[in-house]
Every structure is written in C-alpha cells, then in structure tokens.
Amino acid sequence: MIIPALIIEASLVFICIQLKSLDENITYQLNSLDDIPIYYRLAKRNVSLNLDYDLVYSGFDMKTDDGIKGRYYYMDTNDKMYLFILTNETSKLIDRGDAVTIKATISEDEASSDFIESEYTNEMKLGNNSLDGYVEKYIVSEPEYPARRIILINYTMAAAIIMVIITVLYFIVAAVFPELNMLFRLKGLASSRKKLIKKLDKEMKDRLISAEGSVYTTDNYIIKANVSYIDIEKRPAH
C-alpha cells in the first residue's frame, strides 16, 4: 500500500511542478510600462508591478452582473497612455495617494482602448484620428489575475510534499517497529511478514480444516491463493 501511495503523491507533486512552470501560472516582475507589449507577446502576462505612477481615474468602470468589478485608470507619459483596471480595494488606495504593489494580467483589449480614446478625442474636441494609437491596447488588469488558481497549485503542491514526507517516515518507522505496521494491524494477522508466514505455516500444518482448489480453511483463517497474491480473511470467532 505504501508504494502505490508514494507513486500517487509523487505524481501529484510532479503535476504541480509542471503547472507551476507554465507561463500562465508564473508571475513576472514588470519594471517598465514600455515593456507591456513585449511581455504580452512573450506570453509573460501575469505580472507584479509597483503602482508608484501618477494614475488618474478615467471615469470608466468594468461592470458585471454582480456590480463594478474594476475601475479604469490611466498613466499618460506624453508618448503613450497606459490603461489599468484596478479592483475597488486598490482604487481606494490609489485615490488616497498611496503607492501599492499589485499582481495583474496583461490582456489585449483594443475595443476598450479605442472606446476610451474616442471619448477623450470627443471631450477634448480634437479631430478624428488625432489620438490614433496613443492609448495602449494592452491593458494591465488586476481583476483578471488568476490568484486563486496559483494559490491552489501552491497549496496542493505543499500538501503533496507533506504527504510524501509523512508516507516515507511511516515506512521507515514501520520497518523499524513492525508492530506499528497499520496494514497487518487492521487485518489482525501479524506484526511483520516473517511472523505472518510463520503463523500461516503453523495454521496450515496444525489447524487445516479443508482445502478446495486454491481456497484453504483453517481454524482461524480463510486463505485464497491467487496467481499474484494471497488473500487472507480472519474467520469469525465461534
């Protein structure tokens, strides 16, 4: 039972390692807003960044059936306008002037950037296409960051590693102290394989009641000899 358990637990650890190595489950540090398009094209879309910029609320919100999921902010560098979607909690910190670090996902949302661009064009009474391409189409969205999935993978991996350690420790302890071997204790047979073989040998010699094919009945046990294993059942007390 221990070997199959170890195989399952080790497989779970391996799966978690593989999942953690995927780009969609890795969080990269974003140090420059100019790198946003590059990170997106390289599939490094989950990022951590310090919002120590002069962010301004755009007046637009991300709305769902459950209400406002996030608020659009922008950072104007004179060369480019970068858009951010921040959660309500982060928005409150930004509005207070606090510098915060967030984890977010870079997504391509040309429809939103074009809409905001056209709204600002109309508001400032500029000519058509005067801001064409000025608003970056890659948006840094905090609500889209897969925090739960990443946390679940990390916790599952930690739990699997702990299970492997416990299983190995139990195997070592059971080998040193056979009387603690749960498999034998649950069956009520013997504390070790050596003692089990000795006990069955005595049963077969001194207490054999009947033998039908591969099934042997003794005073205490029903023994079924299969091709790859032996099944032993303790007979109920008379």
Secondary structure, 3 states (H helix, E strand, C coil): CHHHHHHHHHHHHHHHHHHHCCHHHCCEECCCHHHHHHHHHCCCCEEEEEECCCCEEEEEEEEECCEEEEEEEEEECCCCEEEEEECHHHHHHHHCCCCEEEEEEEEECHHHHHHHHHHHHHHCCCCCCCCCCCECCEEEECCCCCHHHHHHHHHHHHHHHHHHHHHHHHHHHHHHCHHHCHHHHHHCCCCCHHHHHHHHHHHHHHCEEEEECCEEEECCEEEEECCCCEEEEECCCC
